[in-house]
Amino acid sequence: MRHLLLLLAALALPAPSAARPVLQPVTHPEWREVLAGHQGDLVVVDFWATWCLPCIERFPRMVELSERYADEGVTFIAFSLDDRDDAGAMAMAGSFIAEQGGRIEHYVTADVIPVAFEHLDLLGIPAVKIYARDGTLARTLDADDPNHQFTDEDVEAAIVELLAD
């Protein structure tokens, strides 16, 4: 029921205005450039979509973490796997992220969704990937194993551990 209420709340948000965050479309090669541009920072990437209720539920916690670790060299990126050719989904995604706020960069795949999942090495979402300061993938937190679902606490523990390295 909570998931349904969150989705309904997201649908009821006003359409994004020019002053609100924009989802920047990126192809896979452009995405690699975005990541390379953040070398030197710890980069936390939250893969999500408006059709993913657990993603919507988790998003506010990612915003909290982005605020908490902003001054420690941690960059948070939200990567939407919504279909950018679906105007309704893009409006809903734009409204949702505008409502959430936070110090988060926002991107959306410009690739066809199944191809994007393949290029990003994802089986499903929600998923979080954390890249070390040297740009290498340091952690992947996902829901691929039904016996071990990652939590917000797992994300923060990985950030803390990697900041200590």
C-alpha positions as a printed NumPy array, in Angstrom:
array([[  0.   ,   0.   ,   0.   ],
       [  2.849,   2.369,   0.853],
       [  4.342,   1.844,  -2.627],
       [  1.032,   2.712,  -4.24 ],
       [  0.74 ,   5.89 ,  -2.171],
       [  4.271,   6.955,  -3.148],
       [  3.531,   6.376,  -6.817],
       [  0.278,   8.31 ,  -6.595],
       [  2.089,  11.166,  -4.862],
       [  4.702,  11.228,  -7.632],
       [  1.968,  11.308, -10.282],
       [  0.266,  14.236,  -8.564],
       [  3.362,  16.447,  -8.635],
       [  3.305,  19.468, -10.949],
       [  5.145,  19.345, -14.257],
       [  8.797,  20.403, -14.075],
       [  9.64 ,  24.019, -14.828],
       [ 12.82 ,  25.429, -16.367],
       [ 14.219,  26.158, -12.891],
       [ 14.001,  22.531, -11.793],
       [ 16.606,  19.801, -12.274],
       [ 16.851,  18.388, -15.763],
       [ 17.456,  14.775, -16.67 ],
       [ 20.425,  14.878, -19.014],
       [ 20.171,  12.151, -21.667],
       [ 23.387,  10.143, -22.11 ],
       [ 24.418,   7.308, -24.367],
       [ 26.696,   4.63 , -22.928],
       [ 29.907,   6.268, -24.271],
       [ 28.773,   9.633, -22.86 ],
       [ 28.04 ,   7.954, -19.517],
       [ 31.62 ,   6.643, -19.395],
       [ 32.783,  10.251, -19.942],
       [ 30.562,  11.488, -17.097],
       [ 32.115,   8.94 , -14.747],
       [ 35.64 ,   9.778, -15.931],
       [ 34.928,  13.451, -15.251],
       [ 34.39 ,  12.639, -11.572],
       [ 37.678,  10.817, -11.063],
       [ 39.077,  11.957,  -7.722],
       [ 35.656,  11.77 ,  -6.065],
       [ 33.834,   8.809,  -4.629],
       [ 30.828,   8.444,  -6.978],
       [ 27.545,   6.889,  -5.843],
       [ 25.193,   6.087,  -8.714],
       [ 21.566,   5.296,  -7.94 ],
       [ 19.9  ,   3.508, -10.87 ],
       [ 16.156,   4.062, -10.742],
       [ 12.951,   4.636, -12.735],
       [  9.515,   6.014, -12.029],
       [  8.005,   2.573, -12.71 ],
       [ 10.148,   1.049,  -9.938],
       [  8.285,   1.501,  -6.653],
       [ 11.23 ,   0.429,  -4.429],
       [ 13.37 ,   2.993,  -6.291],
       [ 10.879,   5.773,  -5.539],
       [ 10.747,   4.696,  -1.915],
       [ 14.564,   4.704,  -1.569],
       [ 15.213,   7.983,  -3.356],
       [ 14.697,  10.331,  -0.364],
       [ 17.383,   8.436,   1.552],
       [ 19.811,   8.962,  -1.333],
       [ 19.057,  12.679,  -1.122],
       [ 19.818,  12.618,   2.615],
       [ 23.101,  10.831,   1.972],
       [ 24.003,  13.304,  -0.791],
       [ 23.602,  16.149,   1.691],
       [ 25.488,  14.366,   4.466],
       [ 28.546,  13.505,   2.341],
       [ 28.621,  16.5  ,  -0.034],
       [ 31.626,  18.081,   1.677],
       [ 33.609,  14.829,   1.814],
       [ 34.319,  14.406,  -1.894],
       [ 31.317,  12.182,  -2.583],
       [ 29.302,  12.818,  -5.736],
       [ 25.794,  11.384,  -6.015],
       [ 24.287,  10.685,  -9.411],
       [ 20.743,   9.521, -10.126],
       [ 20.558,   7.583, -13.385],
       [ 17.012,   7.092, -14.652],
       [ 16.14 ,   4.079, -16.72 ],
       [ 12.826,   5.552, -17.8  ],
       [ 12.113,   5.662, -21.529],
       [ 13.119,   9.181, -22.525],
       [ 10.778,   8.984, -25.528],
       [  7.843,   8.631, -23.124],
       [  6.856,  12.239, -22.404],
       [  4.653,  11.232, -19.47 ],
       [  7.443,   9.272, -17.795],
       [  9.897,  12.122, -18.332],
       [  7.46 ,  14.66 , -16.88 ],
       [  6.84 ,  12.427, -13.878],
       [ 10.583,  11.825, -13.389],
       [ 11.34 ,  15.546, -13.669],
       [  8.637,  16.444, -11.18 ],
       [  9.746,  13.737,  -8.777],
       [ 13.403,  14.779,  -8.719],
       [ 12.47 ,  18.444,  -8.431],
       [ 10.4  ,  17.627,  -5.356],
       [ 13.224,  15.578,  -3.824],
       [ 15.956,  18.219,  -4.139],
       [ 19.455,  17.343,  -2.955],
       [ 22.919,  17.666,  -4.388],
       [ 22.471,  15.034,  -7.03 ],
       [ 23.289,  15.061, -10.738],
       [ 20.497,  13.597, -12.862],
       [ 20.881,  11.579, -16.041],
       [ 18.571,   9.426, -18.142],
       [ 19.599,   6.764, -20.601],
       [ 19.462,   7.776, -24.24 ],
       [ 19.779,   4.117, -25.188],
       [ 16.969,   1.634, -25.693],
       [ 16.136,   0.304, -22.205],
       [ 17.246,  -3.351, -22.707],
       [ 20.523,  -2.145, -24.251],
       [ 21.036,   0.291, -21.372],
       [ 20.603,  -2.501, -18.823],
       [ 23.159,  -4.593, -20.729],
       [ 25.707,  -1.76 , -21.034],
       [ 25.302,  -0.839, -17.36 ],
       [ 25.62 ,  -4.494, -16.325],
       [ 22.281,  -4.448, -14.526],
       [ 19.747,  -7.229, -14.184],
       [ 17.216,  -5.022, -12.414],
       [ 16.683,  -1.961, -10.302],
       [ 16.953,  -0.534,  -7.734],
       [ 20.716,  -0.785,  -7.884],
       [ 23.55 ,   1.351,  -6.578],
       [ 27.094,   1.311,  -7.914],
       [ 29.89 ,   3.072,  -6.084],
       [ 33.058,   4.081,  -7.907],
       [ 36.328,   4.635,  -6.036],
       [ 38.305,   7.849,  -6.378],
       [ 40.429,   6.259,  -9.13 ],
       [ 37.261,   5.631, -11.187],
       [ 37.107,   1.871, -10.702],
       [ 33.894,   0.15 ,  -9.696],
       [ 34.275,  -0.533,  -5.969],
       [ 30.806,  -1.798,  -4.944],
       [ 27.594,  -2.959,  -6.557],
       [ 24.497,  -3.119,  -4.392],
       [ 21.467,  -4.636,  -6.045],
       [ 18.422,  -6.788,  -5.502],
       [ 19.537,  -9.586,  -7.834],
       [ 19.767, -12.144,  -4.997],
       [ 16.281, -12.554,  -3.502],
       [ 17.868, -13.833,  -0.27 ],
       [ 19.98 , -10.696,   0.187],
       [ 18.366,  -7.385,  -0.656],
       [ 20.549,  -4.347,  -0.073],
       [ 19.442,  -1.646,   2.339],
       [ 20.08 ,   2.061,   2.727],
       [ 22.37 ,   1.123,   5.616],
       [ 24.417,  -1.042,   3.218],
       [ 24.872,   1.966,   0.923],
       [ 26.036,   4.192,   3.757],
       [ 28.336,   1.499,   5.172],
       [ 30.007,   1.127,   1.755],
       [ 30.474,   4.911,   1.521],
       [ 32.006,   5.065,   4.994],
       [ 34.313,   2.128,   4.252],
       [ 35.481,   3.578,   0.939],
       [ 36.046,   7.029,   2.437],
       [ 38.282,   5.421,   5.052],
       [ 40.471,   3.754,   2.387]])
